Amino acid sequence: MTHQLRAAHEAILVGIGTVFSDNPRLNVRLVNGANPRPVIVDSQLRLPLDCNLVRLESRTPWIVTLENPDPDRRQALEGAGARILEVPGNDRGQVDLTVMLEMLADLGINSLMVEGGARIITSFLLGRLADYIVLTVAPVLVGGLRAVSDLGIPDPASCLCLKNRGHRWLGEDLILWGELAEGFIGCH
C-alpha cells in the first residue's frame, strides 16, 4: 500500500532524522509506477553522501535547507547529484514549511506525500499544512516511538479530526484515512 501511495505522488518528503534512522530509498518497488521525487528537510545539510537517497536513487534528491548553508557541504551534496533548495527559517529556526511548499509548487510539485518521521509529521500537523492522512495501525506495541508529538491543543473544538474517512484491514494492519479538518464538531 505504501508503494501504491508513493507511485500516486509526484514527490515524497522525509526529515533528516528519518534518513539517519532508516536510510530509506523512498522509491516504488512493490507495484508498477513512477518513483516520486525524494525531498529531504535538512536545515543544516547533514545528509550523508553515502545514504541510499544519494547513492541509489534514480531521481535527484532535493534537499530543503535554511538560507546561506555551509558552502562546502552544499558543494559536496550538489557534486553527488542533489539539488539544494534554500528557504528562510521560521520563528523556531527551522525550515519554513509554508515557504517550502510554495517553492515546491513553483517547481511543478502538485502532490506531496509526507512519509515521516514524527518531527516532520508533527510540524505539518501543527502548521495545518496537511489535507489528507493515511494511518496504519499495526498489532505490535513498540514503545518509546511516537508517530506524532504533542500538538498542544487544549480545546477539543480545535482538534484535528478526520472527515470523509474510511478504513479497511490489510492483513493484520488496520488502515484509516480521511481528510484533515479542524474542529471536533465539524467531523461527525
C-alpha positions, 0 to 999 in steps of 0.5 A, spaced: 500 500 500 505 504 501 508 503 494 501 504 491 501 511 495 508 513 493 507 511 485 500 516 486 505 522 488 509 526 484 514 527 490 515 524 497 518 528 503 522 525 509 526 529 515 533 528 516 532 524 522 528 519 518 534 518 513 539 517 519 534 512 522 532 508 516 536 510 510 530 509 506 530 509 498 523 512 498 522 509 491 516 504 488 518 497 488 512 493 490 507 495 484 508 498 477 509 506 477 513 512 477 518 513 483 516 520 486 521 525 487 525 524 494 525 531 498 529 531 504 528 537 510 535 538 512 536 545 515 543 544 516 545 539 510 547 533 514 545 528 509 550 523 508 553 522 501 553 515 502 545 514 504 541 510 499 537 517 497 544 519 494 547 513 492 541 509 489 536 513 487 534 514 480 531 521 481 535 527 484 534 528 491 532 535 493 534 537 499 530 543 503 535 547 507 535 554 511 538 560 507 546 561 506 548 553 508 555 551 509 558 552 502 562 546 502 557 541 504 552 544 499 558 543 494 559 536 496 551 534 496 550 538 489 557 534 486 553 527 488 547 529 484 542 533 489 539 539 488 539 544 494 533 548 495 534 554 500 528 557 504 528 562 510 527 559 517 521 560 521 520 563 528 523 556 531 529 556 526 527 551 522 525 550 515 519 554 513 514 549 511 509 554 508 515 557 504 517 550 502 511 548 499 510 554 495 517 553 492 515 546 491 509 548 487 513 553 483 517 547 481 511 543 478 510 539 485 502 538 485 502 532 490 506 531 496 506 525 500 509 526 507 512 519 509 515 521 516 518 521 521 514 524 527 518 531 527 516 532 520 509 529 521 508 533 527 510 540 524 505 539 518 500 537 523 501 543 527 502 548 521 495 545 518 499 544 512 496 537 511 489 535 507 489 528 507 492 522 512 493 515 511 494 511 518 496 504 519 495 501 525 499 495 526 498 489 532 505 490 535 506 495 541 513 498 540 514 503 545 518 509 546 516 511 538 511 516 537 508 517 530 506 524 532 508 529 538 504 533 542 500 538 538 498 542 544 491 543 543 487 544 549 480 545 546 477 539 543 473 544 538 480 545 535 482 538 534 484 535 528 479 530 526 478 526 520 472 527 515 470 523 509 474 517 512 474 510 511 478 504 513 479 497 511 484 491 514 490 489 510 492 483 513 493 484 520 494 492 519 488 496 520 488 502 515 484 509 516 484 515 512 480 521 511 481 528 510 484 533 515 479 538 518 479 542 524 474 542 529 471 536 533 464 538 531 465 539 524 467 531 523 461 527 525 
